[in-house]
Amino acid sequence: MLRTAIDLYQAEHGGSYPSFASFVAQLTTYTNDAGATNATKTTTYIYGPYIREIPSIKVGPLKGLSTVSDTAEDGSAWYYNETTGVIRANYASTVVDGRGTPYVNY
């Protein structure tokens, strides 16, 4: 769901990904061409919202958290890179599910 929201934001904003500083607002409120946010839709703020809220992570030791960080493995649920648009579970590659698959590969 997050990847789809980020991809749609990028498509509607000339190839730019949401900024980390405004990540939640840019995905959950209305935006203009430049990515500025507004709580209501207007003739300027025509894009979004892309999701209602940041979803909580459903697996692993951070299960239930919905925090987003731009620092890997800092205890936040999601890792986001504003340069590449990558969003993933914020786990080390050594944290695996019952089958041995790292959560970061989901």
C-alpha positions as CSV (number, residue, x, y, z in Angstrom):
1,M,0.0,0.0,0.0
2,L,2.8,2.4,0.9
3,R,4.7,1.7,-2.3
4,T,1.6,2.3,-4.4
5,A,1.0,5.6,-2.6
6,I,4.6,6.7,-3.1
7,D,4.5,5.7,-6.8
8,L,1.3,7.6,-7.4
9,Y,2.6,10.7,-5.7
10,Q,5.7,10.5,-7.8
11,A,3.7,10.2,-11.0
12,E,1.6,13.2,-10.1
13,H,4.5,15.4,-9.0
14,G,6.8,15.3,-12.0
15,G,8.9,12.4,-10.8
16,S,9.6,13.8,-7.3
17,Y,9.1,11.5,-4.3
18,P,7.5,12.7,-1.1
19,S,10.1,14.5,1.1
20,F,11.0,12.8,4.3
21,A,10.2,15.9,6.3
22,S,6.7,16.0,5.0
23,F,6.2,12.3,4.2
24,V,3.1,11.7,6.3
25,A,1.4,15.0,5.3
26,Q,2.2,14.6,1.6
27,L,0.6,11.1,1.5
28,T,-2.4,11.8,3.8
29,T,-3.5,15.3,2.8
30,Y,-3.9,17.3,-0.5
31,T,-0.9,18.6,-2.3
32,N,-0.1,21.1,-5.0
33,D,2.4,20.7,-7.8
34,A,5.3,21.6,-5.6
35,G,4.3,19.1,-2.8
36,A,3.0,21.7,-0.3
37,T,0.2,20.3,1.7
38,N,-3.3,21.4,2.7
39,A,-6.1,19.8,4.7
40,T,-8.7,20.5,2.1
41,K,-8.9,20.2,-1.7
42,T,-8.8,23.5,-3.5
43,T,-8.1,24.6,-7.1
44,T,-4.4,24.6,-6.2
45,Y,-4.2,21.6,-3.9
46,I,-5.6,19.0,-6.3
47,Y,-3.5,15.9,-5.7
48,G,-4.0,13.2,-3.0
49,P,-4.6,12.1,-0.5
50,Y,-3.0,8.8,-1.4
51,I,-3.7,6.9,1.8
52,R,-5.7,7.6,5.0
53,E,-2.8,6.9,7.4
54,I,0.5,5.3,7.5
55,P,-0.2,1.6,8.1
56,S,1.2,-0.3,11.0
57,I,3.8,-2.9,10.3
58,K,2.2,-6.4,10.5
59,V,5.2,-8.6,11.1
60,G,8.2,-9.0,13.3
61,P,9.3,-7.4,16.5
62,L,8.0,-3.9,15.5
63,K,4.5,-5.3,14.8
64,G,1.9,-2.6,15.4
65,L,4.1,0.4,14.9
66,S,3.5,2.9,12.1
67,T,6.5,5.2,12.5
68,V,8.7,6.2,9.6
69,S,12.4,7.0,9.6
70,D,15.1,7.8,7.1
71,T,17.6,6.0,9.3
72,A,17.9,2.2,8.9
73,E,17.3,0.0,11.9
74,D,16.5,2.8,14.4
75,G,13.4,1.2,16.0
76,S,10.9,2.8,13.6
77,A,8.5,0.5,11.7
78,W,9.3,1.8,8.2
79,Y,12.5,2.9,6.5
80,Y,12.0,5.5,3.8
81,N,14.5,6.9,1.3
82,E,13.3,10.2,-0.3
83,T,15.9,10.0,-3.0
84,T,14.9,6.6,-4.4
85,G,11.3,6.3,-3.0
86,V,12.2,3.0,-1.3
87,I,10.0,2.1,1.6
88,R,10.5,-1.1,3.5
89,A,10.2,-2.7,6.9
90,N,12.9,-1.1,9.1
91,Y,14.6,-4.4,10.1
92,A,18.2,-5.6,9.7
93,S,18.5,-8.4,7.1
94,T,19.1,-10.8,10.0
95,V,15.6,-10.4,11.3
96,V,13.6,-13.2,9.6
97,D,10.2,-14.8,9.6
98,G,9.5,-18.4,10.4
99,R,10.7,-19.6,7.0
100,G,14.0,-17.7,7.3
101,T,13.0,-14.9,4.9
102,P,14.2,-11.5,6.0
103,Y,11.4,-9.1,6.6
104,V,13.2,-6.4,4.5
105,N,12.6,-8.7,1.5
106,Y,8.8,-8.5,1.9
